[in-house]
Amino acid sequence: MLKNRKWIAGVSLVFVLLLSGGFFLEIANAAEKKIRIAVMPLDMHQVKRWWTSNWDVGDGIAETITIELVNTGEFTVVERTQLQKVLDEQQLGEEGVLDPATAARVGKILGVQLMLLGTVTEFSLDTQKVNVPILGKVDITIARCVINAKMVSMETAEIMAAMKGEGQFDRKGFALGGAFGDLQGLSFSSREFRDHILGQATEVAAKQIVEQTVEKTADLEPMLIPEPAKLSGIVADVSDDEITINVGSKAGVEVGDIFEVYRKIKEIKDPETGEVIMVKKEKIAEIEITEVVESASVARVVLLGQDKEIEVLDEVVKQEGN
């Protein structure tokens, strides 16, 4: 009887562990089932520039929206630095970020399902005089931020939703406009900006955009986005100490990039169809890019296998994490 009880207890324990494992697996799967999204720098062409420093307001407001999206816990959000790197590689500054087709191209490189892009139509501080009993004329400073945003599908390059966020705050006092200090150059995530009425107006507008994004994606199934393909090419020429490969700036190659060089050593074919079903390769070298043009790059050898020589048609693959 005791043995039976131990056996039952053991089975029960295994059953509980299996259930627990399944439970935790469900949690892990749930964590992975998030829509992957990126936020483009916002266009500022409709706003009259009143600041004098090199203050990137459009990127700052996009950063605020990005932070609010992360705080919802509903999305996997692409980091701003990663997005900027792709924009730089594609030679996209502020131009083109309003075009859904261009956004879809960038989004596919990033491996996202959705992209938010749009325009800031108002970003202002305005001081007016109002009559207050006893005090007489008093300054009132009004801060406003208005954002028009579009949610674009990377699969179809179609605009899935149009959204608007609008925030306004004001303060009264004697010449309060000058008491707020110099906002120019402040990070939009800094406490000084967030405590300012313009920062508060910006935050309200950004939160409205995010709330609408959550609402409009409530019934959208997260897609399995394939990882971006590794940057690869072939050796086009070998001359003395220089290796030329057939990929360049157009593909995102930069000076200093490290590529691994591989040689095909064996093809395995399906005995029935003759189709190649596997290719075995060996790594023979590493090269560092020293010069880049649009469709080609020149490199120097930094690592070479014993008794190996790089040859034309050898495959090159950009090193991960480089």
N, C-alpha and C positions, 0 to 999 in steps of 0.2 A: 504493500500500500504506500509506504514511504517513497519507494522508487517511482511509483506512478505519480505521486504528488510532485516529486522533483521533476519528472518528465513533463507533466502538465505546466509546472511553473516555468520550466525552460522554454517550452513552446510558447507560453504566454509572453515571456520576455522577448523572444525573437519576434513575435507578432507585434508587440509594442514598439520594438526597435524599427521594424519594417514600416509601421505606421508613422513613427516619428521621422524616419528617413524620407518617406513619401511627403510628409508635411513640410519638412525643410526643403525638399526638392521643389514643391509647389511654390514656396516662398521665393526660392532662387529663380524659378522660371518666371514668376510674377515680376520680379525685379528687372529681369531682362526684357520683358514685354512692355517697353516704353517706346513712344514715337521719338525718333531721332530728329532734331530740329536745329537750325542755325538762324542767326539774326544778322542780316546785312547792315552795314553802316547806313544810316538814314540820310536821305538827300536834304540839303538845306537851302536849295536855290530859291525857294519861295520866301525865305526870311531875310529881311534887311539886316545886314551885319552891323551890330552896334558895339561889338567888342573889338578891341584893337590887337590883342595878342593872338598867337597861333593856337587858338583854342578849338579843338576838334569836337564841336558840339554834336554833330550827327553821330559820330562814333561813341561819344559819351552817353547819349540817350539810348543808343543800341545796347551799350553795356548795361544800362539800368534795366532794360527789358530782359536781357539775358539773365541777370541776377534774379529778377522776379520769376522768370520761367523755371530756373533751378529750384527756387524756394517752394514751388508748387509740388515738387516731387513727382510730377506727372510725365516729365520729358527727360530724355538724354540730350543735353545741350552741348553743342560744339564750342570749345574754348575760343575766345576772341583771337588769341595769338595764332591758333591753328587756321582760323578763317582768314586772317590777314596774310598769312604766308601763302595761301592758295591764291588770294586776290593779287598779291605781288607777282607770283609765278605766272599768272594769266594776264599780267599787265593791265589790271583793272584797278583804277583809282575810284573816284566818285562816279565816273562815267560808266553807264551800263548797268548799275546796280538796280535800276528801276525796271529793267527789261526782264520779264519772266523767263524768256528763253536763255538769256545769259545766266540768270540765277539758277536755272535748272542745270546748266553745264557745270557751274561751280558746285552745286549741291551734289551732283553725281561723283565729282572728285572727292568730296568730303564724306560721301556715303550717308547722306541724310535723306529723310522721307519728305520733310517739309522745310520751306524757307520763308522767313518773314522779311519783307522789304517794304519800303515806303518813304514818306516825306514828312518832315516837320513843317507845318504851315504857320505856326506861331511859337515864338520863344522870346518873350519880351518882359521888360520891366518898365512900367509907366508911372510917373509921379504926377498926381493932380492935386489941386487945392480944393478943399471942401470947407464949408462953414459949419463950425461946431459951437453950440451955445456956450457963452462965457469965454471960451478959449479963442473964439474968432476963427480965422482961416488956419486950417491945419493941413499939412501934406498927407496924402494917402498914396502909398505905393502899391501898385497891382502887378502881380506876376502871373503870366499865363504861358501854358505849354499845350500845344495841340498837335497830335500825331495822326496821320492817315496811313494805315498799314494794309498790306495785302499778304494773304497766306497762299503760297504757291506750291503745287504738287510737283515733286521732282520727277515723278513717273510720266506725267503728261505735259508738264510746263504750263498747266492751266491755273488760273486764279481761282482758288476754292472759296475764298471769303474776303470781303473788304471790311475793315474795322476802323473805328475812330476812338481816340482817347483824348480827353480834355481835362486839364487841371488848372485851377485858379486859386490864388491866395492873396490876401492884402494885409497891410499893416498901416496903422495910423500913428502919427506923431509929428514932431517938429523936424522937418527936413530929414525924414527917416531914410530917404533914398540914399543919402551919403553915409548913413550909419551902418549899412550892411557890409561895408568893406569891399575889397576888390575880388570879385568872383573869378575873374579871368585866369585861366590856367589851372584852376582847381580840378582835381579828379572828381568825377561825378559820384564816385563811391565814398568820397571823403566826408567826414562828419560836418565840416564847415559848409559844404555845398548842401548836404541833406538837411541841415538846420535852417538854411536860408529859404525864404518864401519861394524863390524860383526853383530850388531843389525840391521843395514840397509839392509844387505844382507839377514838376516833371515826374515825380514819383507817382502821383495820382494818375496822370495820363498814361504812364507805362503800365501801371497795375490794371487799368481798364483794358488796355490792349491784351494783356496776359489773361485776364478773366474771360474775355471774348474768345481767345485762342483755346483755352481749356473747354469752354462751352461748345465751340464749333468742331472740336476733335473728339468729343465724348463718345461718338459712335464709330470713330475711325480705328480700324484694326492696325496695330503696328506691323510694318512689313519687315521681312527678313532682308536686310540690306547687305549685299555681298561686300566684302572688304575690297577697297580699291586695289586694282592690279599693281604689282610691283613694277617700278620703272625699269625697263630692260631694253636691250638692243643687241647689236653684234659688232664685232671688231671689223672696221672697214679698211684699215691700213696699219701696217707696222713698219716704222721707219726709224732706224737707230734706236734712240731711247724714247721715242714718241709713239703713243698708241692713239689712233683716231677711231672713235665709235660713231655710230649712225644716229645718235639722239643728241639733241641740243636744247637751247633755251625754250624752244617751242614746247618741248615735252616736260620742262621744269628742271633741267639740269643746271647746277650752279657750280662755280669754281669752288674747289674744296671738297666736293662730294666724293665719296669712296664707292667704287664699283668692284664687285667680285667677278672674276673671270672663270667661266666654266667651259669644259670641253666634253662633247658627247663621246662616250666610250662604248655604248652598246644600245641597240634597239631591240626590243622584244616584241615579236609579232604574234598575232592570233594565228594558230596553225590552220584554222579552217578558212578564215577570210583573208589572211595576209595583212590585215590592218595592224599598224603599230599601236600597241596598247601600253607600252611603257618605254621611257628613255632614261638610261642611266648616265649620269654625268659626274665629273669630278672637278673640284675646285682646284685651279692651277695658279691663280694669282690674285692680287688686289692692285687696283690702280686708283690714282687720285687725279681728279679733273683740274687742269691748269688753265685751260682756255675754252670758251664756249661761244659758238655762233648759233644761228637759228636752228639748223638741222644737223649739227655735228658738234663733237667735243674732242679736245685733245687732252691726253692724260699721260702721267708718268707712272712707272712701275714702282710700287712701294713694298710689294711682297711677291716673291716668285718661288714656286715649288722647285724642289731639287730636280735637276735634269729636265725642266719644263721650259718651253718657249711659247709665247703668245702668238697665235696665228690668225689670219683673216678668217672670218666666220665663227670664231669662238664667241660664245654668248656672254654678255655682261649684264649684271643685275645690281641695282643700287642697294647698298648695304642697309639693313634695317636699323632705324634709330639714327641714321646719318642725315 
